[in-house]
Amino acid sequence: MGTIFYGTTPIRIEDRALAHLKVVISTKLRRGESFTLSWRHAAGDVPGRETIWIHPSIPLRFVFDDVEPAQLSRTWIEDLANSANSSGGILLVAENLEVPAAPPE
């Protein structure tokens, strides 16, 4: 589990998801854009969801538990970027794994 420190608030997010969020969030902030980030609480936590307002003036730090960087999925980044550009902001959704097509029989 990695952590986003938003100001002084730690937000725990699985490392692979955090790596993908980092790309999308960094792109939006580099453009000076503000947006929301929403996620559901992890299994084992109190049920619910949270939303924060991401703004370029608020300190942001990404901390990963894994030493090696995750291999990124272009599809997942595109899905997150599309949600970032919507009125609802980034909705952290599970990765849609790209499954190779079965060979014809």
Helices and strands as residue ranges (DSSP letters): E 2-6, E 9-13, H 15-30, E 35-40, E 49-54, E 60-63, H 74-84, E 90-91
